[in-house]
Amino acid sequence: MSFSSEATERKSSVHHDTHATPPQFIQKAHWRYQSMRKGELESDPNIFDLSKRAEFTEDQKAAWRPAGNIPASQIEAVCQAYAGNKPLNTSPHDAPIFEHRDFPGLQVVCGLLPPETQVLFTSCLMHRDLADPNHKINLQSDYDIPYPPKPTTQALRFDSSFFKRERAASEDCLIPLVPNNQKPLNTEQFLYTKLRWLTLGEQYDWPTRSYAKHATPFPEDLSKLVTGLFPHIHPESGVVLVYSAKDFMPVHRDVSEQCQRSLASFSVGCDGIFIMGRGEDDGDGEDTPRTVAIRVKSGDCVHLSGEARWAWHAMARTIPSTCPEHLATWPVGTPGATPAEEKSYKKWKGYMGTKRINVSCRQVWD
């Protein structure tokens, strides 16, 4: 493996302006990829799909240098521990790491999470963590949310979940705190169209773009998964973004943390187009504007460190109908589901077939 040194990352935060306006050149790239048709995305030579690196031209291969790999034995041990020390059904492969020549610190780890780990990863987030009111979601400031009962035992990992409910039962509706501002939301509207984000551990305040120390613990199993794969990362906060077919994340920088530590961003579900930019609109030399676009797939991880950690970036779009088969019917297929739970999940069959979930795990404090 080749990741940034701890010595570099121990420096204090550079404290960029969290409300700065992104340069026009990366805004234009963002808009261009948003407006592209699916067929154009497939053929655009400027979008890098690193799972197909063997098909790259020599110039494209030169742009992405190999930076090592995470061994299959390490992945298997970590994923087995994440699953409660249960053996995996299939043996993982080494996960290659590639770093972009023009963006030091921008690394993509292809196919890092095995398929069954992706299913468990999704289940932990969308059953257990979403049902915990201590993890903030985007609707809490506007709605009274009738959360499921707390789990009765640690042995039943997903016995508390919104996905056990009917799609439109009136008793489960989210009620607006100011009735004249919004209408009530049934569970289907909440989960399919209105849920945008969930914050794990240290709570990120979106209006102020800052962190405040919070008592919510980061999920222990997810922490061990992240640290097992990236020993130099000690996650304190996880921003979970839930994308539908037309959703995107605007151009921004992650500059609110009070330390310079690497970030690991995991993806499950449909493919997405991730872009990053460096330079200035009127720059030259080292400040010449340049962008890179990456097709990120289910199971991939984007690792950011050094200069790339503070760069402008965005998720320009989600690509519909690209969810892999092992996730497309979720929550059907939830690990350890009882017959009663399986019956409930069938009412939501195909939820992940239309979704993309991205989880950025980071350290916040020195």
C-alpha positions as CSV (number, residue, x, y, z in Angstrom):
1,M,0.0,0.0,0.0
2,S,1.0,3.6,-0.4
3,F,-0.8,6.2,1.7
4,S,0.2,9.6,3.0
5,S,2.4,9.6,6.0
6,E,1.1,10.3,9.5
7,A,3.7,13.1,9.9
8,T,2.2,15.1,7.1
9,E,-1.3,14.6,8.3
10,R,-0.6,15.7,11.9
11,K,-0.3,19.3,10.8
12,S,-3.1,21.7,11.9
13,S,-6.0,22.4,9.5
14,V,-5.4,24.9,6.7
15,H,-8.7,26.6,7.6
16,H,-10.0,27.4,4.1
17,D,-13.1,29.6,3.9
18,T,-16.0,27.2,4.2
19,H,-18.3,29.6,2.2
20,A,-15.9,30.4,-0.7
21,T,-17.3,30.3,-4.2
22,P,-15.9,27.5,-6.4
23,P,-14.0,28.4,-9.6
24,Q,-16.0,28.6,-12.8
25,F,-13.9,26.0,-14.6
26,I,-15.0,23.2,-12.2
27,Q,-18.6,24.5,-12.1
28,K,-18.8,24.2,-15.9
29,A,-17.4,20.7,-15.8
30,H,-20.0,19.8,-13.1
31,W,-22.9,21.2,-15.3
32,R,-21.5,19.4,-18.4
33,Y,-21.6,16.0,-16.8
34,Q,-25.0,16.7,-15.3
35,S,-26.5,17.3,-18.7
36,M,-24.8,14.3,-20.5
37,R,-26.9,11.4,-21.7
38,K,-26.0,8.0,-20.4
39,G,-24.6,6.9,-23.8
40,E,-22.4,10.0,-23.8
41,L,-21.0,9.1,-20.4
42,E,-20.1,5.6,-21.6
43,S,-18.1,7.0,-24.5
44,D,-16.5,10.1,-23.0
45,P,-12.7,9.6,-23.0
46,N,-12.3,12.1,-20.1
47,I,-14.3,9.9,-17.7
48,F,-12.0,7.3,-16.1
49,D,-13.5,4.0,-15.2
50,L,-10.6,2.4,-13.4
51,S,-12.2,-1.0,-13.4
52,K,-11.5,-1.0,-17.1
53,R,-7.9,0.3,-16.9
54,A,-6.7,-2.6,-19.1
55,E,-8.6,-0.9,-21.9
56,F,-7.0,2.5,-21.3
57,T,-4.8,4.2,-23.9
58,E,-1.1,4.7,-23.0
59,D,-1.8,8.3,-22.2
60,Q,-4.7,7.4,-19.9
61,K,-2.6,4.7,-18.1
62,A,0.2,7.3,-17.6
63,A,-2.3,9.6,-15.9
64,W,-3.2,7.0,-13.3
65,R,-0.1,5.4,-11.7
66,P,-0.4,2.2,-9.6
67,A,0.0,3.0,-5.9
68,G,0.0,-0.5,-4.5
69,N,-3.0,-2.6,-3.4
70,I,-4.8,-3.8,-0.3
71,P,-4.2,-7.5,-0.1
72,A,-7.0,-10.0,-0.3
73,S,-6.1,-11.5,3.0
74,Q,-6.4,-8.2,4.8
75,I,-9.8,-7.5,3.1
76,E,-11.1,-10.9,4.0
77,A,-10.0,-10.7,7.7
78,V,-11.5,-7.2,8.1
79,C,-14.8,-8.1,6.3
80,Q,-15.2,-11.3,8.3
81,A,-14.8,-9.3,11.5
82,Y,-17.4,-6.8,10.2
83,A,-19.8,-9.6,9.7
84,G,-19.4,-10.9,13.2
85,N,-16.5,-13.2,12.5
86,K,-18.6,-15.1,9.9
87,P,-16.7,-16.5,6.9
88,L,-17.3,-14.9,3.5
89,N,-19.1,-16.9,0.9
90,T,-16.6,-15.8,-1.8
91,S,-12.9,-15.0,-1.4
92,P,-12.0,-11.4,-2.1
93,H,-9.3,-10.3,-4.6
94,D,-6.5,-7.8,-4.1
95,A,-7.9,-4.3,-4.4
96,P,-5.6,-2.2,-6.6
97,I,-4.9,1.5,-5.7
98,F,-4.5,4.1,-8.4
99,E,-3.4,7.7,-7.9
100,H,-3.8,10.5,-10.5
101,R,-0.6,12.1,-11.7
102,D,-2.0,15.6,-11.6
103,F,-3.8,15.3,-8.3
104,P,-1.4,14.0,-5.7
105,G,-3.4,12.4,-2.9
106,L,-6.4,11.5,-5.1
107,Q,-6.5,7.7,-4.9
108,V,-9.2,5.2,-6.1
109,V,-9.3,1.7,-4.6
110,C,-11.3,-0.4,-7.0
111,G,-13.7,-3.1,-5.8
112,L,-12.6,-2.8,-2.2
113,L,-15.8,-4.1,-0.5
114,P,-16.8,-7.6,-1.6
115,P,-20.5,-8.0,-2.7
116,E,-21.8,-9.5,0.5
117,T,-20.0,-6.8,2.5
118,Q,-21.7,-4.2,0.4
119,V,-25.1,-5.8,1.3
120,L,-24.2,-5.8,5.0
121,F,-22.8,-2.3,4.8
122,T,-26.1,-1.0,3.3
123,S,-28.1,-2.9,5.8
124,C,-26.3,-1.5,8.8
125,L,-26.7,2.1,7.5
126,M,-30.3,1.9,6.2
127,H,-31.8,-0.4,8.9
128,R,-29.9,0.2,12.1
129,D,-28.2,3.6,11.8
130,L,-31.1,5.4,10.1
131,A,-33.5,4.2,12.8
132,D,-31.3,5.7,15.6
133,P,-32.6,9.3,16.3
134,N,-29.1,10.2,17.7
135,H,-27.8,10.2,14.1
136,K,-29.1,13.4,12.5
137,I,-30.9,13.4,9.1
138,N,-31.9,16.2,6.8
139,L,-35.6,16.1,7.9
140,Q,-35.2,16.4,11.7
141,S,-35.4,20.2,11.7
142,D,-38.7,20.3,9.9
143,Y,-40.6,17.1,10.9
144,D,-41.6,15.2,14.0
145,I,-40.3,11.8,13.0
146,P,-41.9,8.7,14.5
147,Y,-38.8,6.5,15.0
148,P,-39.1,2.8,15.3
149,P,-38.7,1.3,18.9
150,K,-35.2,0.9,20.1
151,P,-33.7,-2.6,19.5
152,T,-34.6,-5.0,22.2
153,T,-31.4,-6.9,22.1
154,Q,-27.9,-6.5,20.5
155,A,-28.3,-10.0,19.0
156,L,-31.0,-8.8,16.6
157,R,-28.9,-6.4,14.5
158,F,-31.8,-5.0,12.4
159,D,-34.8,-5.4,14.6
160,S,-35.4,-1.7,14.4
161,S,-35.9,-0.4,10.9
162,F,-38.1,2.0,8.9
163,F,-38.3,-0.7,6.2
164,K,-40.5,-2.9,8.4
165,R,-43.3,-0.4,7.9
166,E,-46.1,-0.2,5.3
167,R,-45.4,2.3,2.6
168,A,-48.3,4.7,3.4
169,A,-49.6,3.9,6.9
170,S,-51.0,7.1,8.4
171,E,-49.7,6.2,11.9
172,D,-46.2,6.3,10.5
173,C,-46.3,9.7,8.8
174,L,-43.7,12.4,9.5
175,I,-45.6,15.4,10.8
176,P,-44.3,18.9,9.9
177,L,-43.3,21.0,12.9
178,V,-44.9,24.0,11.1
179,P,-48.0,22.6,9.5
180,N,-48.4,25.5,7.0
181,N,-44.9,25.0,5.6
182,Q,-45.0,21.4,4.6
183,K,-47.4,18.5,4.2
184,P,-47.0,15.2,6.2
185,L,-44.8,12.6,4.6
186,N,-45.7,8.9,4.5
187,T,-42.8,6.4,4.8
188,E,-42.5,5.9,1.1
189,Q,-42.2,9.6,0.4
190,F,-39.7,9.9,3.3
191,L,-37.4,7.0,2.1
192,Y,-37.7,7.4,-1.6
193,T,-37.8,11.1,-2.3
194,K,-37.0,13.2,0.8
195,L,-34.2,11.4,2.6
196,R,-30.9,13.1,1.6
197,W,-28.3,12.6,4.3
198,L,-27.5,11.0,7.6
199,T,-24.6,11.9,9.9
200,L,-22.8,9.3,12.0
201,G,-20.7,10.1,15.0
202,E,-19.6,13.8,15.3
203,Q,-22.5,15.7,13.9
204,Y,-21.9,18.0,10.9
205,D,-24.1,21.1,10.9
206,W,-24.9,21.8,7.3
207,P,-26.2,25.4,7.6
208,T,-23.0,26.6,9.4
209,R,-20.7,24.0,7.7
210,S,-19.0,23.2,10.9
211,Y,-18.7,20.4,13.5
212,A,-19.6,20.6,17.2
213,K,-18.5,18.0,19.6
214,H,-21.4,15.6,20.1
215,A,-22.1,12.6,22.3
216,T,-23.2,10.3,19.5
217,P,-20.6,7.5,19.1
218,F,-19.4,6.5,15.7
219,P,-20.7,3.0,14.9
220,E,-18.1,0.6,16.3
221,D,-18.3,-2.0,13.6
222,L,-17.9,0.6,10.8
223,S,-15.0,2.2,12.7
224,K,-13.2,-1.2,12.8
225,L,-14.0,-1.8,9.1
226,V,-12.5,1.6,8.1
227,T,-9.4,1.3,10.4
228,G,-8.9,-2.3,9.4
229,L,-8.6,-1.3,5.7
230,F,-6.9,2.1,6.3
231,P,-5.0,1.9,9.6
232,H,-4.0,5.6,9.5
233,I,-7.7,6.7,9.6
234,H,-9.5,6.9,12.9
235,P,-13.1,7.9,11.9
236,E,-15.0,10.2,14.2
237,S,-17.7,11.3,11.7
238,G,-19.4,9.7,8.7
239,V,-21.5,11.8,6.3
240,V,-23.9,9.4,4.6
241,L,-25.4,10.8,1.3
242,V,-28.4,9.1,-0.3
243,Y,-28.7,9.8,-4.0
244,S,-31.7,9.1,-6.3
245,A,-31.4,9.0,-10.1
246,K,-31.3,12.8,-10.6
247,D,-29.5,13.8,-7.5
248,F,-26.0,15.3,-7.2
249,M,-23.6,17.0,-4.7
250,P,-22.6,20.5,-5.7
251,V,-19.0,21.6,-6.0
252,H,-17.5,22.1,-2.5
253,R,-14.4,21.6,-0.3
254,D,-14.2,19.5,2.9
255,V,-12.5,22.1,5.0
256,S,-14.5,22.1,8.3
257,E,-12.4,19.4,10.1
258,Q,-9.9,20.6,12.7
259,C,-7.1,18.3,11.5
260,Q,-5.4,17.2,8.3
261,R,-6.1,13.5,8.2
262,S,-7.0,11.3,5.2
263,L,-10.6,10.6,4.3
264,A,-12.1,7.3,3.0
265,S,-15.3,7.6,0.9
266,F,-17.1,4.4,0.2
267,S,-19.8,3.9,-2.5
268,V,-22.6,1.3,-2.8
269,G,-25.4,1.1,-5.3
270,C,-25.6,2.8,-8.6
271,D,-22.5,4.3,-10.3
272,G,-21.7,8.0,-9.9
273,I,-19.5,10.6,-11.6
274,F,-17.0,12.1,-9.2
275,I,-15.1,15.2,-10.3
276,M,-12.2,17.1,-8.8
277,G,-10.5,20.3,-9.8
278,R,-7.4,22.3,-9.0
279,G,-6.0,25.6,-10.1
280,E,-7.6,29.0,-10.7
281,D,-9.9,30.3,-13.5
282,D,-7.2,32.7,-14.7
283,G,-4.2,30.7,-13.5
284,D,-1.1,29.4,-15.3
285,G,1.8,27.1,-14.4
286,E,0.9,25.3,-11.2
287,D,-2.4,27.2,-11.0
288,T,-3.6,26.2,-14.5
289,P,-7.2,24.9,-14.3
290,R,-7.5,21.2,-14.6
291,T,-10.2,18.7,-13.7
292,V,-10.6,14.9,-13.5
293,A,-13.8,12.8,-13.7
294,I,-14.0,9.3,-12.3
295,R,-16.8,6.8,-12.7
296,V,-17.2,5.4,-9.1
297,K,-18.8,2.0,-8.8
298,S,-20.4,0.0,-6.0
299,G,-17.7,-1.3,-3.6
300,D,-15.1,1.3,-4.7
301,C,-13.4,3.7,-2.2
302,V,-12.0,7.1,-2.9
303,H,-9.1,7.9,-0.6
304,L,-8.1,11.6,-0.2
305,S,-5.0,12.9,1.4
306,G,-2.5,15.8,1.1
307,E,-3.4,18.4,-1.5
308,A,-6.4,16.4,-2.7
309,R,-7.9,16.4,0.8
310,W,-8.8,20.1,0.5
311,A,-9.5,20.3,-3.3
312,W,-12.8,21.3,-4.9
313,H,-14.8,18.3,-5.8
314,A,-18.4,17.2,-6.5
315,M,-20.6,14.2,-7.3
316,A,-21.9,15.4,-10.6
317,R,-24.5,12.8,-11.0
318,T,-25.8,9.3,-10.3
319,I,-26.2,6.9,-13.3
320,P,-29.5,5.1,-13.1
321,S,-29.9,1.3,-13.8
322,T,-26.3,0.6,-12.8
323,C,-26.8,-0.9,-9.4
324,P,-25.1,-4.4,-9.3
325,E,-27.3,-7.4,-9.1
326,H,-26.3,-8.3,-5.5
327,L,-27.8,-5.0,-4.3
328,A,-30.6,-4.3,-6.8
329,T,-33.4,-6.0,-4.8
330,W,-32.3,-4.7,-1.4
331,P,-33.8,-4.7,1.3
332,V,-34.7,-8.2,0.1
333,G,-31.5,-10.1,0.9
334,T,-30.8,-8.4,4.2
335,P,-28.5,-10.7,6.2
336,G,-30.0,-12.6,9.0
337,A,-33.6,-11.6,8.2
338,T,-36.4,-13.6,9.9
339,P,-39.3,-14.9,7.8
340,A,-41.4,-12.0,9.1
341,E,-38.8,-9.5,8.2
342,E,-38.3,-11.0,4.7
343,K,-42.1,-10.6,4.2
344,S,-41.9,-6.9,5.2
345,Y,-38.8,-6.3,3.0
346,K,-40.6,-7.6,-0.1
347,K,-42.8,-4.5,0.1
348,W,-39.7,-2.4,-0.5
349,K,-38.0,-4.7,-3.0
350,G,-35.8,-2.8,-5.4
351,Y,-35.1,0.2,-3.2
352,M,-31.4,0.1,-3.8
353,G,-31.9,-0.5,-7.5
354,T,-32.6,3.3,-7.8
355,K,-30.2,4.6,-5.2
356,R,-26.5,5.4,-4.7
357,I,-25.1,5.7,-1.1
358,N,-21.8,7.4,-0.4
359,V,-20.3,7.3,3.1
360,S,-17.3,9.6,3.8
361,C,-15.5,8.6,7.0
362,R,-13.1,11.1,8.5
363,Q,-11.3,12.2,11.7
364,V,-12.5,15.7,12.8
365,W,-10.3,16.6,15.8
366,D,-6.6,16.5,16.5
